[in-house]
């Protein structure tokens, strides 16, 4: 067993191929993590935009007089 391990580590071609395989695997993992981070930031931006719209709607409703707000919101209520 040690002879086989010694051969694999001393042979530069086999060692280089093994290193390339490990490097490719590491690069793939890094790309996957970068994709996850990008997706999280995209979702956070979308949620922030939705929160801004919701805040604007809340502000618009709060700025209306009570009678006007009831009239506007009546169309959204179920009978």
C-alpha positions in Angstrom: 0.0 0.0 0.0 2.8 2.4 0.9 4.5 1.6 -2.4 1.4 2.5 -4.4 1.0 5.7 -2.4 4.7 6.5 -2.8 4.4 5.9 -6.6 1.3 8.2 -6.9 2.9 11.0 -5.0 6.3 10.8 -6.7 5.0 10.6 -10.3 4.5 14.2 -11.3 2.0 13.4 -14.1 -0.3 11.5 -11.8 0.2 14.1 -9.1 -0.6 16.9 -11.5 -3.8 15.1 -12.8 -4.9 14.6 -9.2 -4.2 18.2 -8.3 -6.2 19.4 -11.4 -9.2 17.2 -10.4 -9.1 18.7 -6.8 -8.8 22.2 -8.2 -11.7 21.7 -10.6 -13.8 20.4 -7.7 -12.8 23.4 -5.5 -13.6 25.8 -8.3 -17.1 24.2 -8.8 -17.8 24.5 -5.1 -16.8 28.1 -5.1 -19.0 28.9 -8.1 -22.0 27.2 -6.4 -21.4 29.3 -3.3 -21.1 32.5 -5.4 -24.4 31.6 -7.1 -26.1 31.1 -3.7 -24.9 34.5 -2.5 -26.1 36.2 -5.7 -29.5 34.6 -5.4 -29.8 35.6 -1.8 -28.9 39.2 -2.6 -31.4 39.2 -5.6 -34.2 38.0 -3.3 -33.3 40.5 -0.6 -33.5 43.3 -3.2 -36.8 42.1 -4.4 -38.1 41.9 -0.8 -36.9 45.4 -0.1 -38.6 46.7 -3.3 -41.9 45.0 -2.2 -41.5 46.4 1.3 -41.1 49.9 -0.2 -44.3 49.5 -2.3 -46.1 48.3 0.8 -44.9 51.2 2.8 -46.0 53.6 0.1 -49.5 52.0 0.0 -49.7 52.3 3.8 -48.6 56.0 3.7 -51.2 56.7 0.9 -54.0 55.0 2.9 -53.0 56.8 6.0 -53.0 60.2 4.3 -56.6 59.8 3.1 -59.4 61.1 5.2 -61.4 58.3 6.9 -64.4 58.6 4.6 -62.3 58.5 1.5 -60.3 55.6 2.8 -63.5 53.6 3.5 -64.8 54.5 0.0 -61.5 53.4 -1.7 -61.2 50.2 0.4 -64.8 49.2 -0.1 -64.0 47.9 -3.6 -61.4 45.6 -2.1 -63.7 44.1 0.6 -65.7 40.9 0.0 -69.4 41.0 0.4 
